[in-house]
Amino acid sequence: MPWNTIDPVHPDGVTHNSNYGNPPEIVDQFIDWATRDRRRSPNTIARYKSVLSDLFPGYGDPVTIDPEAIEAWWATRYRLSPATQANELACLRAFFKWATRFDHRPDDPTRRLDAPKIPNTIPRMIGRTDLEAILNEHTKDAPDLRRAFALGAYGGLRVSECAELLWRDVDVEQRRIYVRGKGLKERPVPLSAVLLDYLLPNVGGNVLTGQGKPYTGATLQRKVNRLMSRVAVDHTFHDLRKRGASIALSKGANPAAVRTMFGWSSMETVSHYAVVGDAELDRIAEMLV
């Protein structure tokens, strides 16, 4: 993504104008290092560019910027969600950690900033009624989006993973999908008969678009958001993953297997989805009557 463009994709839906001019050379060096040496994913690289372009050169030079200037920039981020603030601060600290490691500057000017606390809420998954309406009615004339929603609901894939999935990574015989997720880590995802029916026919190339030009994750996210807004479904694509994880864990799936399937880095994330099952809550409710 060119540096001086508008980046339309942010977790909170806010569009940022990054037209501040060309990036400082040191930022280019960091991006090259993160891409080549650390092999960060394209999405992570895009986030680094977006955050750093909001800060530089508008608030100072990366080598000489002081905590006061950083804090002035941070004050403009308070309108964002806690999750987005935390993500932006993590990107910024990754840059300054690299800068101090390679002797571009002696300190980290973000040291006085605190990441906001992110509310720990119970996952709210999309309901069966809304899901079936999307798959069988609202995407009737959009088979590419139907495949995307099916991959999210029945395979637990992220938007970017759906957009990039190729038929060569779908093993129909072994009933496995091999997904490259965050950090370029590949993981196996089970392929049920229901999911396969939604994906077929196999015409080669990209699973969503066939032989056409694949979507970027950003383009697919916008298409998904527009559809859900148009049909008044008050959920996000991520709620499809929540549905899959919550159902699997409530029915006794092995937590370690769920972690692998959904591409999570820690068991702590799994525990977030391992809430008390609905059937058990209903049984408790009856006890209290």
Secondary structure as UniProt FT lines:
FT   TURN            3..4
FT   STRAND          6..7
FT   TURN            11..12
FT   STRAND          16..17
FT   HELIX           25..36
FT   HELIX           42..55
FT   TURN            56..59
FT   TURN            62..64
FT   HELIX           67..75
FT   TURN            76..79
FT   HELIX           82..101
FT   TURN            102..103
FT   TURN            109..112
FT   HELIX           128..133
FT   HELIX           134..138
FT   TURN            139..141
FT   HELIX           143..155
FT   HELIX           159..164
FT   HELIX           167..169
FT   STRAND          170..171
FT   TURN            172..175
FT   STRAND          176..180
FT   HELIX           182..184
FT   STRAND          186..190
FT   HELIX           193..199
FT   TURN            207..209
FT   HELIX           217..230
FT   TURN            231..232
FT   HELIX           238..250
FT   TURN            251..252
FT   HELIX           255..262
FT   HELIX           267..273
FT   HELIX           278..287
//
